[in-house]
Amino acid sequence: MRNKCRICGNQIITILDFNKVALSGNFLSKNQFKSEKKYSLKTGVCKNCKHLQIQNLVNPKKLFNHYDWETGISQSNLSLISGLLNELKKNYKINKSSKVLEIASNDSSLLLKFKEDLKCFVLGIDPAKNLSIISKKKKINTIVDFFSYRTSIKIKKKFDKFDFCIARNVIAHTPKPNDIFRGVESILSDRGIYVIEVPHLENIYKENQYDNIFHEHVGFHSVKSIIDLCNLNNLKLVDVKKIDSQGGSIRCFITKKDNSIKSKKSVKKYLFLEKKIEIFKLKSWFRFAKKVNNHKKSLFEYLKKLKLNKKKISGYGASGKGQSLMQNSNIGKFLDNIYDKSKLKEGKYTPGTHIKIVNPKKMNASNTDYLLLLSWNLKREIAKQEKKFLNDGGKLIIPFPKPSIYKK
């Protein structure tokens, strides 16, 4: 178990223990049930910098060498990519002469959009071998590896420096965020822009989003934690935007420390709001732990009552968050199927709970009364996709901040 902070190296104090759970991204075939391994999952807070993080680290190769999540299957994700591109055009003058590196490029949906729109040079780096095949079909040059300071030196020797480095939903996944920030500082041009997107600790705290806690998510970020990482690696945070991603995320724009760009008011604004809700006090996280345990009980009882009334319940969205919620709340026993439109997951079974993943086309209001939205952060997109199900009398359950029926 890790007792030293992944950012500043100081002592971690445990606030939540989820006992042993299966890896949330490890979808199974039936013959793998008996050999499935479970791993301890504890969450703690740094005594010094107050960074929230998990304490039980799993070898990243087990988590990411094969990855069953594709950026491009979510329309919401594609909209976020378009929004980011427009923002970079407007505020940071990205153009056809720009060089773009994406860290954890997944299926290259972002890089393909940038390449088609700008006609600029793009490069991806991602450890998932199965996703690199998809990127190759899109004709996007992708390095199959983890990004680090070491790999940044190799990339720089071959491709020189980059004007834009983009890391969406990856900083939370790495045990060594300083290594990534150091690598970016090395490979970023003097006037370059480093963009990161991470689930915001404010939302996790205020809305009780403990489904964000699983082995892939090593750390949970605030504006303060991003500033801390910048200060340790010769970088500076110049702008912050709230975005509708992962249940509430922040999009951070970062430059080299000596860049003449001045930090905008947004940085102080969000830092002030974080301090106001006291997420840098240990007592707040012990209070959070109590709220988590209460929510687990209320969700269990909510679904149990529906089941006692002979209602048919399934889950929607085989996301990592969903697998975390099912295991940590012990609610798998109430769900008949898990519906998900990812071809990579269809026909497999969920980790820990062993529920079959089925294409949503096979779901209707006659075989399902309620859908528990495991990917609840995409509720509007899912409600639009499943309009017929809703019109036929089916209902969607939103688990956070408390179990409730979705209303438009």
HELIX and SHEET records of a PDB file:
HELIX    1   1 LYS A   30  GLN A   32  5                                   3    
HELIX    2   2 PRO A   60  PHE A   64  1                                   5    
HELIX    3   3 THR A   71  ILE A   73  5                                   3    
HELIX    4   4 GLN A   75  TYR A   92  1                                  18    
HELIX    5   5 SER A  109  LEU A  118  1                                  10    
HELIX    6   6 LYS A  129  LYS A  137  1                                   9    
HELIX    7   7 TYR A  149  PHE A  159  1                                  11    
HELIX    8   8 ILE A  171  HIS A  173  5                                   3    
HELIX    9   9 PRO A  177  ILE A  187  1                                  11    
HELIX   10  10 LEU A  201  LYS A  206  1                                   6    
HELIX   11  11 TYR A  210  ASN A  212  5                                   3    
HELIX   12  12 VAL A  223  LEU A  232  1                                  10    
HELIX   13  13 LYS A  265  LYS A  276  1                                  12    
HELIX   14  14 LEU A  282  LEU A  308  1                                  27    
HELIX   15  15 GLY A  320  SER A  329  1                                  10    
HELIX   16  16 GLY A  332  PHE A  334  5                                   3    
HELIX   17  17 PRO A  360  LYS A  362  5                                   3    
HELIX   18  18 TRP A  376  LEU A  378  5                                   3    
HELIX   19  19 LYS A  379  GLN A  385  1                                   7    
HELIX   20  20 LYS A  387  ASN A  391  1                                   5    
SHEET    1   A 4 ILE A  12  ALA A  22  0                                        
SHEET    2   A 4 LYS A  38  CYS A  46 -1                                        
SHEET    3   A 4 LEU A  52  ILE A  54 -1                                        
SHEET    4   A 4 GLY A 219  PHE A 220 -1                                        
SHEET    1   B 7 THR A 142  ILE A 143  0                                        
SHEET    2   B 7 PHE A 121  ILE A 125  1                                        
SHEET    3   B 7 LYS A  99  ILE A 103  1                                        
SHEET    4   B 7 PHE A 162  ARG A 168  1                                        
SHEET    5   B 7 LEU A 188  PRO A 199  1                                        
SHEET    6   B 7 SER A 249  LYS A 256 -1                                        
SHEET    7   B 7 LEU A 235  ILE A 243 -1                                        
SHEET    1   C 6 ILE A 357  VAL A 358  0                                        
SHEET    2   C 6 ILE A 338  TYR A 339  1                                        
SHEET    3   C 6 ILE A 313  TYR A 316  1                                        
SHEET    4   C 6 TYR A 370  LEU A 373  1                                        
SHEET    5   C 6 LYS A 395  ILE A 398  1                                        
SHEET    6   C 6 SER A 404  ILE A 405 -1                                        
END                                                                             
